Amino acid sequence: MVDALLDPFREPIAQRALLDVALLGVTGGALGCWIVFYELSYSAESLAHALLPGLVAASLLGLPLLLGGLAGALVAALAIALAGRVPEIGRDTAVAVVVTALFGLGVVLAFSPDSPPGIGSLLFGDVLGVSRADVGLAAGLAVLVLGALRLLHGQLLAVGFDRANARALGARPLLADTALLVLVALAILVAVQGLGNLLVVAVLVGPAATARQLARRMVPMMALAAALAIAAGVGGLYLSHYAKTAGGASIAGVIVAGYLAALALRATVPRPAKA
């Protein structure tokens, strides 16, 4: 039994993967609660897809992925702003068209004949291929996100619960919205190396959506979401090792299974009536 538990993590690459998914789990769980609360799940997915051309271009040119992702985010924001100004298009249609076009461009670049081997991992990730630098970035992201959420906690609560009267309570909706989107973009940029562009949103939305079925208050929900994200990461690595499946996809699968289990639990166990 002990050998079965320890065997997947005897190698340094597996140990780095475990540490990386734990750090990303803490970040994704805490930040994801605000994504779910602000109903930004689709926006987070759209942002992840819009970053793909920049990530692929950075990989092809030998530049840091962070730089390419930032460039992709700027291009996407500018394209959405320009398309949204056309009355015949509208903002929702502009977001859909721009994100679809950018994601398609990124896929074409990733699978073109001139692309180097392994660039397809930007789509699906390679959690067992993370380096010490990637783990360091994940640790820095965790500190930054948790610190920012602590400082912005009051602002985010006021705006999220009562946006119309938030200014009267001393909160600034523009600050809360902008800060949250910036944190989401940073989390996607750091997590994309291990989980890939297609699966990175799973760790940002899945554990938080699961925790929301089980907790009522924000702080306990954030703690539960972080714990669930770490558990899903560890479970996904075990599944990947013994079932010989892809690491990122295994983690995403465990997250989805956890969400379905939470839905079933909520349906069978009635909550106590409010006083």
Sequence and secondary structure as in RCSB ss.txt:
>XXXX:A:sequence
MVDALLDPFREPIAQRALLDVALLGVTGGALGCWIVFYELSYSAESLAHALLPGLVAASLLGLPLLLGGLAGALV
AALAIALAGRVPEIGRDTAVAVVVTALFGLGVVLAFSPDSPPGIGSLLFGDVLGVSRADVGLAAGLAVLVLGALR
LLHGQLLAVGFDRANARALGARPLLADTALLVLVALAILVAVQGLGNLLVVAVLVGPAATARQLARRMVPMMALA
AALAIAAGVGGLYLSHYAKTAGGASIAGVIVAGYLAALALRATVPRPAKA
>XXXX:A:secstr
 HHHHHGGGSSHHHHHHHHHHHHHHHHHHHHHHHHHHTT HHHHHHHHHHTHHHHHHHHHHT  HHHHHHHHHHH
HHHHHHHHHTSTTT HHHHHHHHHHHHHHHHHHHHTSTTS TTTTHHHH  GGG  HHHHHHHHHHHHHHHHHHH
HTHHHHHHHHH STTTGGGT  HHHHHHHHHHHHHHHHHHHHHHH TTTHHHHHHHHHHHHHHH  SHHHHHHHH
HHHHHHHHHHHHHHHHHH   HHHHHHHHHHHHHHHHHHHHHHS      
